[in-house]
Amino acid sequence: MSEHVLVVGSGRDLPSRVRSALPGTQTSVICRLDFVAKLRQLTEHARVIAVRHDAPDEEWIALARAAHARHPFTRIATFGERDQDRCAAIGEALGLSTHSRRTVALIHDKDAMREQLRDSGIDSTPFAVVADVDALHTFVAKHGLPCVVKPVCGAGSAGVAVVREEAALAAAFMRAGGSFDGLPNSGVLVEQFHEGPQFSVEAFSESSEHQVVAITRKFSDPATFVELGHVAPAELSAAEEEQVHTYVGRLLDALGVEFGATHTEIVLGSQGPKVIETHVRMGGDEIPALAFDATGVDLADCVVRQTVGEKVLPGIRAVLAEERPGRCSAIWFAAAPVAGVLTEVGGLDDARNVDGVTEVQLLVRPGSRVEVLESSDSRVAYARALGDTAVQALVAAREAVGCLEFQVRVAAANVVSV
């Protein structure tokens, strides 16, 4: 029997890659109404089911069940952050293997994740969900500063602030208490801030067995925590790498992750690895491309092949064991210094001609509105580069970004006169 994969969400180019991975495979899509326009090769799907974003899980399940009755699904998959909870609910209802509802809930709810990791003895970072600024002050009185204040559920570093002075707590609470990227206001979380360099860990799981593929050093804005750059592989000692591998494996076990790509962000300080957050998806910011440059492992290809039933972990380990010339891959992002309308971008040719640079990409087109750095969506361009060392790759990427010039039209201030 041929495979019929129900894709929850748009998945960019991955659904077409799923169809190509195994001859005869069909895909159907169930997604939000506003995601239909993002679907690629729309007519290649067996069917497309569009649902209101605020429809209850029961409606998503009923529609999927009706399609399943006419043309049974053999597998279910989702490739992004949005609606992973719906995928889990549909999979459970139709008897299709996917991440459990509990695992998705633990990963999306940062408070629940912290509680699970604390109870499992993996990470004892102090944390609390706070209802008001007074509760925030109470937490700080007990655990001290600095602290991180962020939405309980969120993405793209939106609403996140590192607070080093009590006078900044009220503003941080207001910032974290908004609604971001279409996600509802789910509360404000405060947790102890761990000093130290930050890393992201790309791993792949199969039958509850985990393999770290790449450890990437990341660089974030100190005020907003928005990521500005990454380089892979991170320059770590063998002992530090082993420490990270062990910690991430225990973390994924505690959260019930059984399969697929994961992206875990950590701080590696004097107390060892401490988690910032984790995701049951590939990393963003072109990190899978950096990991491929550094290790030869194509995470997206592994996701696709696992989706149609292939075992991929042995192949990943074989690639990681191969002798490869040392090569580092970096990315650096640009942000607009002011809010306004982007009218012109200069320096693209100069940026692309920097030695070692492999790609320069605009994220915002002229005529679009740009904002100051508030979240990952605020960034306006990036450059990728290769080097023999992490420093060499980073210097080239940053030099390329430094070549770019952005002209922004700013409206006159509305000044009140007397």
Disulfide bonds with the S-S distance in Angstrom:
none
